[in-house]
Amino acid sequence: MWWFTRVVVAVGLAMLDAAAVSADHPGAMRSEGWSPLTAALVFGGLALLAGMLVIAIVTLLTRRDDRSS
């Protein structure tokens, strides 16, 4: 299990190093956020699309084969 400790320490050091590098460039690495209206429209549309997909999958999976005629 000593190798696991070495992996955890190596990953932790890599994450600390990446955080220090991103701290050097605060302005150029950050993009402007979306307006609240744009975010609401995009994520509302994604939620509607996900709901339609769930309904379509459930409809296809629960379809009965009526051959009683």
C-alpha positions as CSV (number, residue, x, y, z in Angstrom):
1,M,0.0,0.0,0.0
2,W,3.0,2.3,0.1
3,W,2.6,3.0,-3.7
4,F,-0.9,4.3,-3.0
5,T,0.4,6.9,-0.6
6,R,3.0,8.0,-3.2
7,V,0.3,8.4,-5.9
8,V,-1.9,10.5,-3.5
9,V,1.0,12.7,-2.6
10,A,2.0,13.1,-6.3
11,V,-1.6,14.1,-7.3
12,G,-1.8,16.5,-4.4
13,L,1.4,18.2,-5.3
14,A,0.4,18.4,-9.0
15,M,-2.9,20.1,-8.0
16,L,-1.2,22.6,-5.8
17,D,1.2,23.4,-8.6
18,A,-1.7,24.0,-11.0
19,A,-3.4,26.2,-8.5
20,A,-0.3,28.4,-8.1
21,V,0.1,28.7,-11.9
22,S,-3.5,29.8,-12.4
23,A,-3.1,32.4,-9.6
24,D,-0.5,34.1,-11.7
25,H,-2.9,34.9,-14.5
26,P,-6.2,36.2,-13.0
27,G,-7.5,38.3,-16.0
28,A,-6.6,36.4,-19.1
29,M,-7.6,33.0,-18.0
30,R,-11.1,34.0,-16.9
31,S,-14.0,34.6,-19.3
32,E,-17.1,36.7,-18.6
33,G,-20.1,34.9,-17.3
34,W,-23.5,34.6,-18.9
35,S,-26.3,37.0,-18.2
36,P,-29.0,35.5,-15.9
37,L,-31.6,35.6,-18.7
38,T,-29.2,33.7,-21.1
39,A,-28.4,31.1,-18.4
40,A,-32.1,30.6,-17.6
41,L,-33.0,30.1,-21.2
42,V,-30.2,27.7,-22.0
43,F,-30.6,25.6,-18.9
44,G,-34.4,25.7,-19.1
45,G,-34.1,24.4,-22.7
46,L,-31.7,21.7,-21.7
47,A,-34.1,20.6,-18.9
48,L,-37.0,20.5,-21.4
49,L,-34.9,18.4,-23.8
50,A,-33.9,16.0,-21.0
51,G,-37.6,15.6,-20.0
52,M,-38.6,14.9,-23.6
53,L,-35.9,12.3,-23.9
54,V,-37.0,10.6,-20.7
55,I,-40.6,10.5,-21.9
56,A,-39.5,9.1,-25.3
57,I,-37.4,6.4,-23.7
58,V,-40.1,5.4,-21.2
59,T,-42.7,5.3,-24.0
60,L,-40.5,3.0,-26.1
61,L,-39.6,0.7,-23.2
62,T,-43.2,0.3,-22.0
63,R,-44.8,-0.1,-25.4
64,R,-47.1,-3.2,-25.5
65,D,-47.4,-5.4,-28.5
66,D,-51.2,-5.6,-29.1
67,R,-51.8,-8.4,-31.6
68,S,-55.2,-9.5,-30.3
69,S,-57.0,-8.9,-33.6
